[in-house]
Amino acid sequence: MSRTQITTEFIDYLAAFKSQGQVGQLPSLHEISKSLGISVARLREQLEVAKALGLVEAKPRIGLRRLPYSFSPAVRQSLSYAIQINPQNFAIYSDLRDQIEMAYWEEAVKLLTPQDQEELKELVNSAWDKLRGERVQIPHEEHKQLHLLIYKRLNNPFVLGLLEAYWEAYEKIGLSIYSDYEYLQKVWELHQSMVEAICAGDYGLGYQALIGHRNLLPHQTSPGSNGDSNPTST
């Protein structure tokens, strides 16, 4: 394979594979290697690349399957590496995520169904229950699901992949397990304003709440930071 080649024989094979829908049962590795004219050993190497990119899965007794396309696995791998070599890359990526949310806000919220709106309200209620309960809990899962739900109807796998990868990195660096209580209250007041505006069809008001949410960048001490305060994103 040429160094300038950005794909492999197996990925080309996946792209051309005919099946019902994007998901499909694939032939055995021996059959594919014979079809492509490459060794099984070389095919296995290419299979690992395809698995890392989220293109296929291999399970005992099920075999090899092509998966629906998602941009998230490729971004996740690269972003994880970027953060490891320089933790400040998370802040840079966080800014990109904020810009994406703002750019696609109106298009995304107009696509939400009444059922989606009810789910958003349930997430807000669940978050307040955790924050106001006898034992305060960080409503991280509600935070993540609320943001992803707002954009889920977009017919754009690249936007969705970038947003999904953000939350995986957010969890990986520990931001999901530490937050100041006053900060969390402010965040969820803004989330509630966003959801109420969406349900009322006042997308401009919801956008203003999103901007306020973006500007709410507290200085928190994350686990393992040795007391150094680092700005984190909402």
Biotite code that builds the C-alpha atoms (Angstrom):
import biotite.structure as struc

atoms = struc.array([
    struc.Atom([0.000, 0.000, 0.000], chain_id="A", res_id=1, res_name="MET", atom_name="CA", element="C"),
    struc.Atom([1.368, 3.428, -0.933], chain_id="A", res_id=2, res_name="SER", atom_name="CA", element="C"),
    struc.Atom([2.193, 5.783, 1.927], chain_id="A", res_id=3, res_name="ARG", atom_name="CA", element="C"),
    struc.Atom([-0.002, 8.437, 0.319], chain_id="A", res_id=4, res_name="THR", atom_name="CA", element="C"),
    struc.Atom([-2.976, 6.087, 0.150], chain_id="A", res_id=5, res_name="GLN", atom_name="CA", element="C"),
    struc.Atom([-5.600, 7.041, 2.746], chain_id="A", res_id=6, res_name="ILE", atom_name="CA", element="C"),
    struc.Atom([-7.597, 3.834, 2.577], chain_id="A", res_id=7, res_name="THR", atom_name="CA", element="C"),
    struc.Atom([-6.948, 0.090, 2.473], chain_id="A", res_id=8, res_name="THR", atom_name="CA", element="C"),
    struc.Atom([-8.152, -2.782, 0.333], chain_id="A", res_id=9, res_name="GLU", atom_name="CA", element="C"),
    struc.Atom([-10.463, -3.863, 3.140], chain_id="A", res_id=10, res_name="PHE", atom_name="CA", element="C"),
    struc.Atom([-11.972, -0.397, 3.668], chain_id="A", res_id=11, res_name="ILE", atom_name="CA", element="C"),
    struc.Atom([-12.545, -0.128, -0.083], chain_id="A", res_id=12, res_name="ASP", atom_name="CA", element="C"),
    struc.Atom([-14.206, -3.538, 0.092], chain_id="A", res_id=13, res_name="TYR", atom_name="CA", element="C"),
    struc.Atom([-16.486, -2.358, 2.918], chain_id="A", res_id=14, res_name="LEU", atom_name="CA", element="C"),
    struc.Atom([-17.500, 0.746, 0.998], chain_id="A", res_id=15, res_name="ALA", atom_name="CA", element="C"),
    struc.Atom([-18.446, -1.336, -2.033], chain_id="A", res_id=16, res_name="ALA", atom_name="CA", element="C"),
    struc.Atom([-20.051, -4.202, -0.105], chain_id="A", res_id=17, res_name="PHE", atom_name="CA", element="C"),
    struc.Atom([-23.661, -4.714, -1.133], chain_id="A", res_id=18, res_name="LYS", atom_name="CA", element="C"),
    struc.Atom([-26.127, -5.404, 1.648], chain_id="A", res_id=19, res_name="SER", atom_name="CA", element="C"),
    struc.Atom([-29.511, -4.289, 2.872], chain_id="A", res_id=20, res_name="GLN", atom_name="CA", element="C"),
    struc.Atom([-28.796, -0.952, 4.493], chain_id="A", res_id=21, res_name="GLY", atom_name="CA", element="C"),
    struc.Atom([-25.447, 0.111, 5.914], chain_id="A", res_id=22, res_name="GLN", atom_name="CA", element="C"),
    struc.Atom([-25.272, -2.800, 8.358], chain_id="A", res_id=23, res_name="VAL", atom_name="CA", element="C"),
    struc.Atom([-24.470, -6.139, 6.830], chain_id="A", res_id=24, res_name="GLY", atom_name="CA", element="C"),
    struc.Atom([-23.051, -9.539, 7.624], chain_id="A", res_id=25, res_name="GLN", atom_name="CA", element="C"),
    struc.Atom([-19.700, -9.956, 5.930], chain_id="A", res_id=26, res_name="LEU", atom_name="CA", element="C"),
    struc.Atom([-18.104, -13.123, 4.536], chain_id="A", res_id=27, res_name="PRO", atom_name="CA", element="C"),
    struc.Atom([-15.333, -14.849, 6.482], chain_id="A", res_id=28, res_name="SER", atom_name="CA", element="C"),
    struc.Atom([-11.814, -13.439, 6.466], chain_id="A", res_id=29, res_name="LEU", atom_name="CA", element="C"),
    struc.Atom([-10.656, -16.296, 4.248], chain_id="A", res_id=30, res_name="HIS", atom_name="CA", element="C"),
    struc.Atom([-13.328, -15.488, 1.678], chain_id="A", res_id=31, res_name="GLU", atom_name="CA", element="C"),
    struc.Atom([-12.527, -11.775, 1.771], chain_id="A", res_id=32, res_name="ILE", atom_name="CA", element="C"),
    struc.Atom([-8.780, -12.373, 1.491], chain_id="A", res_id=33, res_name="SER", atom_name="CA", element="C"),
    struc.Atom([-9.358, -14.560, -1.559], chain_id="A", res_id=34, res_name="LYS", atom_name="CA", element="C"),
    struc.Atom([-11.651, -11.923, -3.074], chain_id="A", res_id=35, res_name="SER", atom_name="CA", element="C"),
    struc.Atom([-9.119, -9.141, -2.498], chain_id="A", res_id=36, res_name="LEU", atom_name="CA", element="C"),
    struc.Atom([-6.078, -11.197, -3.395], chain_id="A", res_id=37, res_name="GLY", atom_name="CA", element="C"),
    struc.Atom([-4.252, -10.423, -0.158], chain_id="A", res_id=38, res_name="ILE", atom_name="CA", element="C"),
    struc.Atom([-3.092, -12.658, 2.678], chain_id="A", res_id=39, res_name="SER", atom_name="CA", element="C"),
    struc.Atom([-5.244, -13.257, 5.757], chain_id="A", res_id=40, res_name="VAL", atom_name="CA", element="C"),
    struc.Atom([-2.443, -11.798, 7.884], chain_id="A", res_id=41, res_name="ALA", atom_name="CA", element="C"),
    struc.Atom([-2.516, -8.551, 5.917], chain_id="A", res_id=42, res_name="ARG", atom_name="CA", element="C"),
    struc.Atom([-6.305, -8.545, 6.028], chain_id="A", res_id=43, res_name="LEU", atom_name="CA", element="C"),
    struc.Atom([-6.261, -8.923, 9.808], chain_id="A", res_id=44, res_name="ARG", atom_name="CA", element="C"),
    struc.Atom([-4.058, -5.834, 10.095], chain_id="A", res_id=45, res_name="GLU", atom_name="CA", element="C"),
    struc.Atom([-6.495, -3.872, 7.967], chain_id="A", res_id=46, res_name="GLN", atom_name="CA", element="C"),
    struc.Atom([-9.401, -5.248, 9.972], chain_id="A", res_id=47, res_name="LEU", atom_name="CA", element="C"),
    struc.Atom([-7.939, -3.768, 13.161], chain_id="A", res_id=48, res_name="GLU", atom_name="CA", element="C"),
    struc.Atom([-7.805, -0.355, 11.495], chain_id="A", res_id=49, res_name="VAL", atom_name="CA", element="C"),
    struc.Atom([-11.425, -0.697, 10.380], chain_id="A", res_id=50, res_name="ALA", atom_name="CA", element="C"),
    struc.Atom([-12.485, -1.748, 13.885], chain_id="A", res_id=51, res_name="LYS", atom_name="CA", element="C"),
    struc.Atom([-10.706, 1.263, 15.418], chain_id="A", res_id=52, res_name="ALA", atom_name="CA", element="C"),
    struc.Atom([-12.593, 3.507, 13.005], chain_id="A", res_id=53, res_name="LEU", atom_name="CA", element="C"),
    struc.Atom([-15.893, 1.936, 14.036], chain_id="A", res_id=54, res_name="GLY", atom_name="CA", element="C"),
    struc.Atom([-16.581, 0.550, 10.568], chain_id="A", res_id=55, res_name="LEU", atom_name="CA", element="C"),
    struc.Atom([-16.929, -3.106, 11.555], chain_id="A", res_id=56, res_name="VAL", atom_name="CA", element="C"),
    struc.Atom([-17.337, -5.351, 14.557], chain_id="A", res_id=57, res_name="GLU", atom_name="CA", element="C"),
    struc.Atom([-16.258, -8.952, 15.026], chain_id="A", res_id=58, res_name="ALA", atom_name="CA", element="C"),
    struc.Atom([-17.923, -11.176, 17.615], chain_id="A", res_id=59, res_name="LYS", atom_name="CA", element="C"),
    struc.Atom([-17.710, -14.909, 18.354], chain_id="A", res_id=60, res_name="PRO", atom_name="CA", element="C"),
    struc.Atom([-20.572, -16.907, 16.811], chain_id="A", res_id=61, res_name="ARG", atom_name="CA", element="C"),
    struc.Atom([-21.798, -13.775, 15.049], chain_id="A", res_id=62, res_name="ILE", atom_name="CA", element="C"),
    struc.Atom([-18.862, -13.134, 12.768], chain_id="A", res_id=63, res_name="GLY", atom_name="CA", element="C"),
    struc.Atom([-17.912, -9.974, 10.997], chain_id="A", res_id=64, res_name="LEU", atom_name="CA", element="C"),
    struc.Atom([-20.435, -7.181, 10.439], chain_id="A", res_id=65, res_name="ARG", atom_name="CA", element="C"),
    struc.Atom([-20.272, -3.812, 8.788], chain_id="A", res_id=66, res_name="ARG", atom_name="CA", element="C"),
    struc.Atom([-21.650, -1.085, 11.084], chain_id="A", res_id=67, res_name="LEU", atom_name="CA", element="C"),
    struc.Atom([-23.597, 2.089, 10.289], chain_id="A", res_id=68, res_name="PRO", atom_name="CA", element="C"),
    struc.Atom([-21.218, 4.945, 9.580], chain_id="A", res_id=69, res_name="TYR", atom_name="CA", element="C"),
    struc.Atom([-20.194, 7.111, 12.526], chain_id="A", res_id=70, res_name="SER", atom_name="CA", element="C"),
    struc.Atom([-17.564, 9.845, 12.518], chain_id="A", res_id=71, res_name="PHE", atom_name="CA", element="C"),
    struc.Atom([-17.132, 9.651, 16.301], chain_id="A", res_id=72, res_name="SER", atom_name="CA", element="C"),
    struc.Atom([-14.642, 6.737, 16.579], chain_id="A", res_id=73, res_name="PRO", atom_name="CA", element="C"),
    struc.Atom([-12.105, 8.358, 14.248], chain_id="A", res_id=74, res_name="ALA", atom_name="CA", element="C"),
    struc.Atom([-12.377, 11.705, 16.059], chain_id="A", res_id=75, res_name="VAL", atom_name="CA", element="C"),
    struc.Atom([-12.214, 10.023, 19.461], chain_id="A", res_id=76, res_name="ARG", atom_name="CA", element="C"),
    struc.Atom([-8.947, 8.269, 18.620], chain_id="A", res_id=77, res_name="GLN", atom_name="CA", element="C"),
    struc.Atom([-7.287, 11.423, 17.326], chain_id="A", res_id=78, res_name="SER", atom_name="CA", element="C"),
    struc.Atom([-8.628, 13.659, 20.099], chain_id="A", res_id=79, res_name="LEU", atom_name="CA", element="C"),
    struc.Atom([-7.492, 11.250, 22.800], chain_id="A", res_id=80, res_name="SER", atom_name="CA", element="C"),
    struc.Atom([-3.977, 11.322, 21.376], chain_id="A", res_id=81, res_name="TYR", atom_name="CA", element="C"),
    struc.Atom([-4.021, 15.123, 21.064], chain_id="A", res_id=82, res_name="ALA", atom_name="CA", element="C"),
    struc.Atom([-5.023, 15.541, 24.715], chain_id="A", res_id=83, res_name="ILE", atom_name="CA", element="C"),
    struc.Atom([-2.352, 13.101, 25.877], chain_id="A", res_id=84, res_name="GLN", atom_name="CA", element="C"),
    struc.Atom([0.422, 15.034, 24.154], chain_id="A", res_id=85, res_name="ILE", atom_name="CA", element="C"),
    struc.Atom([-0.982, 18.397, 25.286], chain_id="A", res_id=86, res_name="ASN", atom_name="CA", element="C"),
    struc.Atom([-3.891, 18.631, 27.776], chain_id="A", res_id=87, res_name="PRO", atom_name="CA", element="C"),
    struc.Atom([-4.626, 22.166, 26.564], chain_id="A", res_id=88, res_name="GLN", atom_name="CA", element="C"),
    struc.Atom([-5.891, 20.629, 23.339], chain_id="A", res_id=89, res_name="ASN", atom_name="CA", element="C"),
    struc.Atom([-9.112, 19.808, 25.186], chain_id="A", res_id=90, res_name="PHE", atom_name="CA", element="C"),
    struc.Atom([-9.792, 23.524, 25.703], chain_id="A", res_id=91, res_name="ALA", atom_name="CA", element="C"),
    struc.Atom([-9.165, 24.133, 21.994], chain_id="A", res_id=92, res_name="ILE", atom_name="CA", element="C"),
    struc.Atom([-11.503, 21.317, 21.020], chain_id="A", res_id=93, res_name="TYR", atom_name="CA", element="C"),
    struc.Atom([-14.055, 22.549, 23.550], chain_id="A", res_id=94, res_name="SER", atom_name="CA", element="C"),
    struc.Atom([-14.123, 25.904, 21.766], chain_id="A", res_id=95, res_name="ASP", atom_name="CA", element="C"),
    struc.Atom([-14.694, 24.103, 18.454], chain_id="A", res_id=96, res_name="LEU", atom_name="CA", element="C"),
    struc.Atom([-17.595, 22.190, 19.998], chain_id="A", res_id=97, res_name="ARG", atom_name="CA", element="C"),
    struc.Atom([-19.123, 25.456, 21.281], chain_id="A", res_id=98, res_name="ASP", atom_name="CA", element="C"),
    struc.Atom([-18.870, 27.007, 17.819], chain_id="A", res_id=99, res_name="GLN", atom_name="CA", element="C"),
    struc.Atom([-20.558, 23.955, 16.281], chain_id="A", res_id=100, res_name="ILE", atom_name="CA", element="C"),
    struc.Atom([-23.432, 24.085, 18.760], chain_id="A", res_id=101, res_name="GLU", atom_name="CA", element="C"),
    struc.Atom([-24.002, 27.767, 18.079], chain_id="A", res_id=102, res_name="MET", atom_name="CA", element="C"),
    struc.Atom([-23.772, 27.380, 14.299], chain_id="A", res_id=103, res_name="ALA", atom_name="CA", element="C"),
    struc.Atom([-26.280, 24.514, 14.151], chain_id="A", res_id=104, res_name="TYR", atom_name="CA", element="C"),
    struc.Atom([-28.595, 25.623, 16.973], chain_id="A", res_id=105, res_name="TRP", atom_name="CA", element="C"),
    struc.Atom([-31.548, 26.905, 14.974], chain_id="A", res_id=106, res_name="GLU", atom_name="CA", element="C"),
    struc.Atom([-31.443, 24.138, 12.385], chain_id="A", res_id=107, res_name="GLU", atom_name="CA", element="C"),
    struc.Atom([-31.235, 21.505, 15.130], chain_id="A", res_id=108, res_name="ALA", atom_name="CA", element="C"),
    struc.Atom([-33.998, 22.757, 17.432], chain_id="A", res_id=109, res_name="VAL", atom_name="CA", element="C"),
    struc.Atom([-36.472, 23.178, 14.587], chain_id="A", res_id=110, res_name="LYS", atom_name="CA", element="C"),
    struc.Atom([-36.128, 19.454, 13.851], chain_id="A", res_id=111, res_name="LEU", atom_name="CA", element="C"),
    struc.Atom([-36.961, 18.305, 17.377], chain_id="A", res_id=112, res_name="LEU", atom_name="CA", element="C"),
    struc.Atom([-40.231, 16.422, 17.807], chain_id="A", res_id=113, res_name="THR", atom_name="CA", element="C"),
    struc.Atom([-42.746, 16.876, 20.643], chain_id="A", res_id=114, res_name="PRO", atom_name="CA", element="C"),
    struc.Atom([-41.413, 13.622, 22.079], chain_id="A", res_id=115, res_name="GLN", atom_name="CA", element="C"),
    struc.Atom([-37.883, 15.046, 22.001], chain_id="A", res_id=116, res_name="ASP", atom_name="CA", element="C"),
    struc.Atom([-39.100, 18.137, 23.825], chain_id="A", res_id=117, res_name="GLN", atom_name="CA", element="C"),
    struc.Atom([-40.693, 16.007, 26.529], chain_id="A", res_id=118, res_name="GLU", atom_name="CA", element="C"),
    struc.Atom([-37.442, 14.086, 26.902], chain_id="A", res_id=119, res_name="GLU", atom_name="CA", element="C"),
    struc.Atom([-35.539, 17.367, 27.297], chain_id="A", res_id=120, res_name="LEU", atom_name="CA", element="C"),
    struc.Atom([-37.909, 18.425, 30.079], chain_id="A", res_id=121, res_name="LYS", atom_name="CA", element="C"),
    struc.Atom([-37.460, 15.068, 31.784], chain_id="A", res_id=122, res_name="GLU", atom_name="CA", element="C"),
    struc.Atom([-33.674, 15.472, 31.682], chain_id="A", res_id=123, res_name="LEU", atom_name="CA", element="C"),
    struc.Atom([-33.947, 18.912, 33.298], chain_id="A", res_id=124, res_name="VAL", atom_name="CA", element="C"),
    struc.Atom([-36.251, 17.554, 36.006], chain_id="A", res_id=125, res_name="ASN", atom_name="CA", element="C"),
    struc.Atom([-33.934, 14.623, 36.654], chain_id="A", res_id=126, res_name="SER", atom_name="CA", element="C"),
    struc.Atom([-30.964, 16.980, 36.968], chain_id="A", res_id=127, res_name="ALA", atom_name="CA", element="C"),
    struc.Atom([-32.769, 19.158, 39.517], chain_id="A", res_id=128, res_name="TRP", atom_name="CA", element="C"),
    struc.Atom([-33.753, 16.064, 41.485], chain_id="A", res_id=129, res_name="ASP", atom_name="CA", element="C"),
    struc.Atom([-30.087, 15.115, 41.752], chain_id="A", res_id=130, res_name="LYS", atom_name="CA", element="C"),
    struc.Atom([-28.982, 18.625, 42.698], chain_id="A", res_id=131, res_name="LEU", atom_name="CA", element="C"),
    struc.Atom([-31.735, 19.191, 45.253], chain_id="A", res_id=132, res_name="ARG", atom_name="CA", element="C"),
    struc.Atom([-31.818, 15.718, 46.733], chain_id="A", res_id=133, res_name="GLY", atom_name="CA", element="C"),
    struc.Atom([-30.717, 14.813, 50.245], chain_id="A", res_id=134, res_name="GLU", atom_name="CA", element="C"),
    struc.Atom([-27.497, 13.480, 48.770], chain_id="A", res_id=135, res_name="ARG", atom_name="CA", element="C"),
    struc.Atom([-26.408, 15.857, 46.026], chain_id="A", res_id=136, res_name="VAL", atom_name="CA", element="C"),
    struc.Atom([-25.297, 14.157, 42.817], chain_id="A", res_id=137, res_name="GLN", atom_name="CA", element="C"),
    struc.Atom([-23.649, 15.611, 39.731], chain_id="A", res_id=138, res_name="ILE", atom_name="CA", element="C"),
    struc.Atom([-26.148, 15.288, 36.862], chain_id="A", res_id=139, res_name="PRO", atom_name="CA", element="C"),
    struc.Atom([-23.471, 14.564, 34.301], chain_id="A", res_id=140, res_name="HIS", atom_name="CA", element="C"),
    struc.Atom([-25.436, 12.003, 32.307], chain_id="A", res_id=141, res_name="GLU", atom_name="CA", element="C"),
    struc.Atom([-28.354, 14.434, 32.027], chain_id="A", res_id=142, res_name="GLU", atom_name="CA", element="C"),
    struc.Atom([-25.924, 17.162, 30.928], chain_id="A", res_id=143, res_name="HIS", atom_name="CA", element="C"),
    struc.Atom([-24.468, 14.977, 28.215], chain_id="A", res_id=144, res_name="LYS", atom_name="CA", element="C"),
    struc.Atom([-27.792, 13.589, 27.008], chain_id="A", res_id=145, res_name="GLN", atom_name="CA", element="C"),
    struc.Atom([-29.448, 17.023, 26.908], chain_id="A", res_id=146, res_name="LEU", atom_name="CA", element="C"),
    struc.Atom([-26.805, 18.500, 24.625], chain_id="A", res_id=147, res_name="HIS", atom_name="CA", element="C"),
    struc.Atom([-26.675, 15.461, 22.343], chain_id="A", res_id=148, res_name="LEU", atom_name="CA", element="C"),
    struc.Atom([-30.470, 15.249, 22.153], chain_id="A", res_id=149, res_name="LEU", atom_name="CA", element="C"),
    struc.Atom([-30.773, 18.842, 20.971], chain_id="A", res_id=150, res_name="ILE", atom_name="CA", element="C"),
    struc.Atom([-28.658, 18.019, 17.912], chain_id="A", res_id=151, res_name="TYR", atom_name="CA", element="C"),
    struc.Atom([-29.657, 14.382, 17.322], chain_id="A", res_id=152, res_name="LYS", atom_name="CA", element="C"),
    struc.Atom([-32.074, 15.124, 14.445], chain_id="A", res_id=153, res_name="ARG", atom_name="CA", element="C"),
    struc.Atom([-29.434, 16.747, 12.279], chain_id="A", res_id=154, res_name="LEU", atom_name="CA", element="C"),
    struc.Atom([-28.769, 14.706, 9.174], chain_id="A", res_id=155, res_name="ASN", atom_name="CA", element="C"),
    struc.Atom([-25.054, 15.300, 9.553], chain_id="A", res_id=156, res_name="ASN", atom_name="CA", element="C"),
    struc.Atom([-22.893, 12.452, 10.914], chain_id="A", res_id=157, res_name="PRO", atom_name="CA", element="C"),
    struc.Atom([-19.839, 14.699, 11.036], chain_id="A", res_id=158, res_name="PHE", atom_name="CA", element="C"),
    struc.Atom([-21.416, 17.245, 13.370], chain_id="A", res_id=159, res_name="VAL", atom_name="CA", element="C"),
    struc.Atom([-22.804, 14.474, 15.563], chain_id="A", res_id=160, res_name="LEU", atom_name="CA", element="C"),
    struc.Atom([-19.450, 12.684, 15.622], chain_id="A", res_id=161, res_name="GLY", atom_name="CA", element="C"),
    struc.Atom([-17.623, 15.824, 16.724], chain_id="A", res_id=162, res_name="LEU", atom_name="CA", element="C"),
    struc.Atom([-20.139, 16.453, 19.512], chain_id="A", res_id=163, res_name="LEU", atom_name="CA", element="C"),
    struc.Atom([-20.104, 12.840, 20.723], chain_id="A", res_id=164, res_name="GLU", atom_name="CA", element="C"),
    struc.Atom([-16.308, 12.794, 20.822], chain_id="A", res_id=165, res_name="ALA", atom_name="CA", element="C"),
    struc.Atom([-16.327, 15.934, 22.982], chain_id="A", res_id=166, res_name="TYR", atom_name="CA", element="C"),
    struc.Atom([-18.348, 14.227, 25.714], chain_id="A", res_id=167, res_name="TRP", atom_name="CA", element="C"),
    struc.Atom([-16.167, 11.128, 25.679], chain_id="A", res_id=168, res_name="GLU", atom_name="CA", element="C"),
    struc.Atom([-13.094, 13.315, 26.180], chain_id="A", res_id=169, res_name="ALA", atom_name="CA", element="C"),
    struc.Atom([-14.931, 15.309, 28.871], chain_id="A", res_id=170, res_name="TYR", atom_name="CA", element="C"),
    struc.Atom([-15.499, 12.104, 30.819], chain_id="A", res_id=171, res_name="GLU", atom_name="CA", element="C"),
    struc.Atom([-12.013, 10.749, 30.179], chain_id="A", res_id=172, res_name="LYS", atom_name="CA", element="C"),
    struc.Atom([-10.256, 13.759, 31.712], chain_id="A", res_id=173, res_name="ILE", atom_name="CA", element="C"),
    struc.Atom([-12.463, 13.646, 34.802], chain_id="A", res_id=174, res_name="GLY", atom_name="CA", element="C"),
    struc.Atom([-14.732, 16.657, 34.354], chain_id="A", res_id=175, res_name="LEU", atom_name="CA", element="C"),
    struc.Atom([-17.832, 14.516, 34.861], chain_id="A", res_id=176, res_name="SER", atom_name="CA", element="C"),
    struc.Atom([-16.973, 13.751, 38.488], chain_id="A", res_id=177, res_name="ILE", atom_name="CA", element="C"),
    struc.Atom([-16.180, 17.191, 39.871], chain_id="A", res_id=178, res_name="TYR", atom_name="CA", element="C"),
    struc.Atom([-18.094, 20.492, 39.812], chain_id="A", res_id=179, res_name="SER", atom_name="CA", element="C"),
    struc.Atom([-18.788, 23.398, 42.126], chain_id="A", res_id=180, res_name="ASP", atom_name="CA", element="C"),
    struc.Atom([-22.397, 23.300, 43.401], chain_id="A", res_id=181, res_name="TYR", atom_name="CA", element="C"),
    struc.Atom([-23.119, 26.970, 42.712], chain_id="A", res_id=182, res_name="GLU", atom_name="CA", element="C"),
    struc.Atom([-21.768, 26.545, 39.185], chain_id="A", res_id=183, res_name="TYR", atom_name="CA", element="C"),
    struc.Atom([-23.985, 23.515, 38.592], chain_id="A", res_id=184, res_name="LEU", atom_name="CA", element="C"),
    struc.Atom([-27.044, 25.461, 39.693], chain_id="A", res_id=185, res_name="GLN", atom_name="CA", element="C"),
    struc.Atom([-26.277, 28.228, 37.218], chain_id="A", res_id=186, res_name="LYS", atom_name="CA", element="C"),
    struc.Atom([-25.656, 25.713, 34.443], chain_id="A", res_id=187, res_name="VAL", atom_name="CA", element="C"),
    struc.Atom([-28.997, 24.025, 34.996], chain_id="A", res_id=188, res_name="TRP", atom_name="CA", element="C"),
    struc.Atom([-30.878, 27.306, 35.252], chain_id="A", res_id=189, res_name="GLU", atom_name="CA", element="C"),
    struc.Atom([-29.554, 28.035, 31.763], chain_id="A", res_id=190, res_name="LEU", atom_name="CA", element="C"),
    struc.Atom([-30.396, 24.515, 30.580], chain_id="A", res_id=191, res_name="HIS", atom_name="CA", element="C"),
    struc.Atom([-33.929, 24.971, 31.861], chain_id="A", res_id=192, res_name="GLN", atom_name="CA", element="C"),
    struc.Atom([-34.202, 28.307, 30.040], chain_id="A", res_id=193, res_name="SER", atom_name="CA", element="C"),
    struc.Atom([-32.957, 26.667, 26.844], chain_id="A", res_id=194, res_name="MET", atom_name="CA", element="C"),
    struc.Atom([-35.501, 23.858, 27.071], chain_id="A", res_id=195, res_name="VAL", atom_name="CA", element="C"),
    struc.Atom([-38.404, 26.158, 27.951], chain_id="A", res_id=196, res_name="GLU", atom_name="CA", element="C"),
    struc.Atom([-37.551, 28.361, 24.977], chain_id="A", res_id=197, res_name="ALA", atom_name="CA", element="C"),
    struc.Atom([-37.330, 25.360, 22.642], chain_id="A", res_id=198, res_name="ILE", atom_name="CA", element="C"),
    struc.Atom([-40.719, 24.078, 23.791], chain_id="A", res_id=199, res_name="CYS", atom_name="CA", element="C"),
    struc.Atom([-42.223, 27.546, 23.323], chain_id="A", res_id=200, res_name="ALA", atom_name="CA", element="C"),
    struc.Atom([-40.767, 27.843, 19.833], chain_id="A", res_id=201, res_name="GLY", atom_name="CA", element="C"),
    struc.Atom([-38.712, 30.884, 20.867], chain_id="A", res_id=202, res_name="ASP", atom_name="CA", element="C"),
    struc.Atom([-35.463, 29.730, 19.307], chain_id="A", res_id=203, res_name="TYR", atom_name="CA", element="C"),
    struc.Atom([-33.817, 33.155, 19.599], chain_id="A", res_id=204, res_name="GLY", atom_name="CA", element="C"),
    struc.Atom([-34.328, 33.203, 23.356], chain_id="A", res_id=205, res_name="LEU", atom_name="CA", element="C"),
    struc.Atom([-33.014, 29.660, 23.558], chain_id="A", res_id=206, res_name="GLY", atom_name="CA", element="C"),
    struc.Atom([-29.952, 30.719, 21.588], chain_id="A", res_id=207, res_name="TYR", atom_name="CA", element="C"),
    struc.Atom([-29.289, 33.512, 24.083], chain_id="A", res_id=208, res_name="GLN", atom_name="CA", element="C"),
    struc.Atom([-29.419, 30.942, 26.894], chain_id="A", res_id=209, res_name="ALA", atom_name="CA", element="C"),
    struc.Atom([-26.949, 28.813, 24.919], chain_id="A", res_id=210, res_name="LEU", atom_name="CA", element="C"),
    struc.Atom([-24.591, 31.808, 24.655], chain_id="A", res_id=211, res_name="ILE", atom_name="CA", element="C"),
    struc.Atom([-24.918, 32.402, 28.386], chain_id="A", res_id=212, res_name="GLY", atom_name="CA", element="C"),
    struc.Atom([-24.172, 28.726, 28.931], chain_id="A", res_id=213, res_name="HIS", atom_name="CA", element="C"),
    struc.Atom([-21.058, 28.968, 26.771], chain_id="A", res_id=214, res_name="ARG", atom_name="CA", element="C"),
    struc.Atom([-19.813, 32.016, 28.663], chain_id="A", res_id=215, res_name="ASN", atom_name="CA", element="C"),
    struc.Atom([-20.204, 30.298, 32.006], chain_id="A", res_id=216, res_name="LEU", atom_name="CA", element="C"),
    struc.Atom([-16.603, 29.091, 32.202], chain_id="A", res_id=217, res_name="LEU", atom_name="CA", element="C"),
    struc.Atom([-15.718, 28.538, 35.846], chain_id="A", res_id=218, res_name="PRO", atom_name="CA", element="C"),
    struc.Atom([-12.259, 27.888, 37.194], chain_id="A", res_id=219, res_name="HIS", atom_name="CA", element="C"),
    struc.Atom([-12.462, 24.500, 38.825], chain_id="A", res_id=220, res_name="GLN", atom_name="CA", element="C"),
    struc.Atom([-9.936, 22.140, 40.345], chain_id="A", res_id=221, res_name="THR", atom_name="CA", element="C"),
    struc.Atom([-10.260, 18.785, 38.660], chain_id="A", res_id=222, res_name="SER", atom_name="CA", element="C"),
    struc.Atom([-9.183, 15.506, 40.256], chain_id="A", res_id=223, res_name="PRO", atom_name="CA", element="C"),
    struc.Atom([-5.424, 15.006, 40.091], chain_id="A", res_id=224, res_name="GLY", atom_name="CA", element="C"),
    struc.Atom([-4.688, 18.616, 39.175], chain_id="A", res_id=225, res_name="SER", atom_name="CA", element="C"),
    struc.Atom([-2.599, 19.230, 42.348], chain_id="A", res_id=226, res_name="ASN", atom_name="CA", element="C"),
    struc.Atom([-4.600, 22.313, 43.145], chain_id="A", res_id=227, res_name="GLY", atom_name="CA", element="C"),
    struc.Atom([-4.069, 24.051, 39.823], chain_id="A", res_id=228, res_name="ASP", atom_name="CA", element="C"),
    struc.Atom([-7.239, 25.678, 38.564], chain_id="A", res_id=229, res_name="SER", atom_name="CA", element="C"),
    struc.Atom([-8.091, 25.009, 34.964], chain_id="A", res_id=230, res_name="ASN", atom_name="CA", element="C"),
    struc.Atom([-10.932, 26.508, 32.937], chain_id="A", res_id=231, res_name="PRO", atom_name="CA", element="C"),
    struc.Atom([-13.450, 23.894, 31.938], chain_id="A", res_id=232, res_name="THR", atom_name="CA", element="C"),
    struc.Atom([-16.241, 23.969, 29.436], chain_id="A", res_id=233, res_name="SER", atom_name="CA", element="C"),
    struc.Atom([-19.925, 23.516, 30.056], chain_id="A", res_id=234, res_name="THR", atom_name="CA", element="C"),
])
